[in-house]
Amino acid sequence: MRSYSLIAPAKINLYLEIIGDRPDGYHELAMILQSISLADQIDIEPIGIDTISVRCDHAEVPNDKTNLAYRAAALLAEQFPDAMAQFGGVAINITKNIPIAAGLAGGSTDAAAVLVGLDLMWQLGLTQSELEELAAQIGSDVPFCIQGGTALATGRGEELSPLTNLDHLYVVLAKYRNLGISTVWAYKTYRQQFSETYVSEVQDLQTRQHRVHSGPMVSAIMHRNGAEIGKLLHNDLEKVALPEYPQVLELRQAFESQGVLGTMMSGSGPTVFALTESETEALRVLEAVKTQMAHPELEFWTAKFVSTGIRLAHS
Ligand code: C5P
C-alpha cells in the first residue's frame, strides 16, 4: 500500500455576513470563500498497526486528538472499521506553512487533506458529496477546503455553490506572530453585541441569502473584476475584532494607504489580507507595509488565488 502527499491550501473570506442563529448553536452565514496558494503539505503513510498518529513541524500544533487532522482520520476509522482492519493505521505528517489561529482555515484544510488522502489509501471510493458530508462533521470550513476555488457558502458554511475562477488575482497577507483570535470568542462576542440584528424567520433568512447570491459581489466575481471585488470585501466579524485588536485595524489602514484593490480581515482574524492584480504589485505592497509598520512580530506572505482545493502533490 502506498503513501500519499497532499497539498492543502489556506482560504480567505472575500465576504462574511452573519445572518442569524441556528438551532444547533452555530450561526447562519453567507460567505464567499477563496482558496490561495499558501498551503500546508500533508503526508499520510500506512503503519501496519491499528493506530492514528499525527506529527507536525510547528511547536504549537497539537499532536493529539484535538488536532483536526487526527479527528478526520478517527472519524473515517469509526465509519469504516473494516478498512482500518484491512489496511491498518495511518501516520500523518503535517508540514505547516499556514499560520495557526489566523482565520485562514489552516486546521480545517489539514483535516480535509486527511479525508481525501485516507479515502485513497483505504480505497473507500467516497463521492465528493459523501466526503463533504463527513467533512462537515469535523468543522464548518472543512467541506469548502476539500472543493476549494471560489465558492458561496451558506448554512453553517458547509452548503457550497462554486463561483467563477479568479486565478488572476494575488494577495498579500500579514499577521502578528503571537496574536491569535479564537473563532469561538469572535462569534460569541458578535452574538452578544449584534443579536438584535439577527433574522429568525425562514423566509427572511432565504431573502438574505438570495441577496448575497444575486448581489454585487457575486456579479463582480462573475465578471472577474478585481477592482470591484476589492471594493466590495466585507466581513461582519471585523465589527468585534477591530475594536478589541487595534493593531489589526492599523494593518488594514497601512494596506489601504498603498492603494491596493481592497483589504480585509480574513474569517475571525487576525490575519489581514490585501488584494492586488499582479505578483509584482503584491511584493511591492508587502515591502512598503513592512517598512511602514517596522514591527518585529509582523509576518508577511504573498499568494495567488487558486481554483482547486485538496490535491495530490506533484500531480
Ligand atoms: O465549525 P467550527 O468548529 O470550525 O467552528 C468553530 C466555532 O465558530 C464554533 O464552535 C462556533 O462558535 C463558531 N461558528 C458559528 N457559526 C458558524 C461557524 C462557526 O458560530 N456557522
Residues whose N, C-alpha, C, O or C-beta is under 5 A from the ligand:
A	BS01	C5P	G25 Y26 H27 L29 I138 G139 S140 D141 G155 R156 G157 T183 V184 Y187
